[in-house]
Structure formats: structure tokens, C-alpha cells
Amino acid sequence: MSASRKELTHDRILDVAARAIRRAGYDGVGLATIMKEAGLTHGGFYAHFASRDALLAEATQRAGRDTGAVLAERLRQAQAAGVSAFSALVNTYLGDAQLENIECGCIVAALAAEIPRQADEVASAARARVLGLVDLVRRCLPAGVDPAQAQVVTATMVGALQLARTLQGQAGRAWLANVRNSLIQQYDA
């Protein structure tokens, strides 16, 4: 069964909003901007979403699913090449491409500091993304590593990506390389 025109339009709005909130933050984008970028008029917004918060919550979920799908595919490829799941995750999440591609990167790293100030609907969707990332890390930890370390690794990866984005350029890439090497040496050696 093919998607209806309304479903396709809704999907396009979500795609634009998911990229926009990672690029500019929850408060950095307006409905008019999102609708214009989606090729639609502002007036059509309420045919798709009950409120701005409903859009932000759904866009947060979309961003997390999109990032999760990319991570899953890269993990699959790396494991097929003989790389451990943990090394593949760390190398992908803390890869240099994450510095330049914030609007397609991890929603948690992009918006962690803003989550507590959001409406419950948006914050709940974002918290689910945080817990999903911790779960992914837990599943990738090498055998014998205490599963509670997933929180430590997740916090380290998210914080490292945020700080590397702050530093930018060569300094940011060096930061990511140092943290990648440290995590792999500590947990996957």
C-alpha cells in the first residue's frame, strides 16, 4: 500500500524539522521556517500537528530513529569486516564526519543541554533517545564488561562529541581521535 499525499507531506515536514532542530536547537527554529524549507505554507502546519511541541517531539523521535538506522548499518558493515561491535560503535559515533554533519548526527549530542527546558512531550521523546543510546552502547559492550559501564561510555561519547564540535576543525578531530582511542583501549583491548 502506498503512502497517502498527507502522509508523504507529514514525513517531509518531519525530515526537515529533525535536521533543523539538530542544526539550530529546539528554540532556534520556527514553524514558518520549517514549513518553508519543506516547501509548504505555514497555514498547512495544523493539518499535520496539534502543536509546535507535538512537531518537536515527533521530530526528536525521527532524528533518533534516523541516527539509529545509520549506526546500525555501520555496525553491521564493520562487524562483517571483522571489527567488534564496540569498536565499530565508538569509531562511528566519534568519527570525524560527526563534526561537520550536525544536522544528521546524534540528537542527544546536539540537544542534551536543551532537553530539561522543554515541554514534557518533547523532553519525554528526548529522554527516550538518551535511554536508547545507552541501550545500544550496552548491547555493544564486549563480553565481561559490567553493563552499568554503558552509562559511562555513553556520557563520554556524547560529551566528547559536544566538546569536539565546540573546538571544531583539527582540534575537534584530535579530541575525537583521543577519546576514540581511549575508549577502545579501555573497553575493547
N, C-alpha and C positions, 0 to 999 in steps of 0.2 A: 504494500500500500504506500502510495507516495504522500509526502507531507503536503498539507494544505498551504495556500499562499500565506495565510495568517501565521502558521507555524514556521514557515521559512523566514518571514519578516521578524517574528519574535526571536528566532535563532540569530539572525543578523544583528539585531539590537543587542542581544546578549554578548555576541562576539566582540562588538565594538566596545561595549561597557566593560567587559572583562579586561581588555587591553588598556582601556583608558584609566581604570582605577589603579592598575599596576603602574602605569606611567605617571599619573598625576595625583594619586591618592583619592580617598573617598570624597573629601571636600574639594578636591581640585578639578572636578568635572561637574558640569551641569547637564540637566536633561536636554536642553536645547542643543548643546554641543554634541552629545551622544546621538541624538536623533538626526542631526545634520550629517554627522560622519557616517551614519547608517543609510543616508540618502532619503531620509523621511522628514516630515514636518513635525514640529513639536506637538501639534494638536493630536497626532495619532498615538501618542505615548500611552494614554489611559485605556486604549483598546487592548493593550498588552500587559500592563502592570497596574496594580491597585495604588501604588505609591512609589516614590523615589527609593524608599527603604526596601521595598519588595524587589525593585530592579537591582539594587546594590547587593542584596542577599543572594539573589539568583546569579548575578554576575560573579560573585565571590565563589559560589559553588562551581560555576562553569570554569573559572580560572583554575581552580584546584583540580578539577577533572582533566582539563587540558594539559596542565603540567604533569599530573599523574600519568596520563597516557604517554607523554613524551618520555618520562622517566622509565616507565615500564618497558617501552620499546628499546630504549638504550640499554637497559639492564639485560633484556633478552639477547640483544646483539653482542654485548660484552661477554655474557656467560657462554654464548655459542662460540666465542673466540677463546674461551678458557679463563676468563677473568672472573674472580669471585664477585658475588652479588654486592658485597660491601664495598670493595674497591670500585666497582662499576658505579655504584650509587654516589660515592664520595667524589669520584672523578667527574661525573656528570653534573651533580648539583653544584660543585665548586669549580666547574670548568670556566675557562676564560670567556666563553660565549655568554655567560650569565651577566657579565659586566655591561656589555653593550646592548643586551636584549631584555631590558627590564620589563617591557610590556608583554613579553611572552614567558617570563620567568615565574618563579615561585611567588604566589600571592602572600604567603606567610612572611617571607623576607621583605617583600615590597611594602606590606601594610601592618606589620606587627605592632608598631607603636601607636597606630591609629585605632586598633580594634577596641580597646576599652572605652573609647569615647563615642562609639556607635550605638545606634538603637539596638535593642535586644535582638531583633530579627536579623540584622546584619552581623552583630557580634557573635550570635549563635552559629551562623553559617561559617564565620571565620574561625571560631574555636573548633568546629568540626574539621576544618582544613588542618589546623595545628595537630589535632589528635591523629588525623590520617597520616600526616608526615611522620609523626613519632611511630605509628604502627608500621609504616613502610621501613623505617630505619630498623625497628625491632626485627622484622622479618629478614632483613639483610645482614644482621649481625652474624659473625662467624659462630659456629658451634662452640659452646663453652663460655661464651661471654654472657655475663649477667644481663638479662633482658632489661633491667632497670637502667642500664647504660644507654639505652635508646634515647632517653630524655637528654642526657649529657651530650651525646653525639648530635642530636637534632639542634639543641641550643647552640652548640659550637658551629654547626654548618650555617644555620640561619644568621647568627651574629657575624660570622666571618664574611658571609656574602654581603651583609649590610655594610660592614666596615670597608670591605674592598670596593664597594660601589661609592662610598664616601671618598676614598683615596683616588679612585679612577686610574686609568692608564696603566703604565708599567708598575707603579706602586701597588695598585689594586691586584694586578696579575701576580705579583710577587707574594702578596698577602695570601691569595688563594692557594698558590703553589705550596707555601709553607704549611698552611692548615691541612691541605690535602695530604701532604707527606706525613705530617704528624699523626693525623687520624689513622691513616693506613698502617703506619709503623706501630702505633699503639694497639690497634684492634685486629689487624689482619696480617701481622707479620708471621 
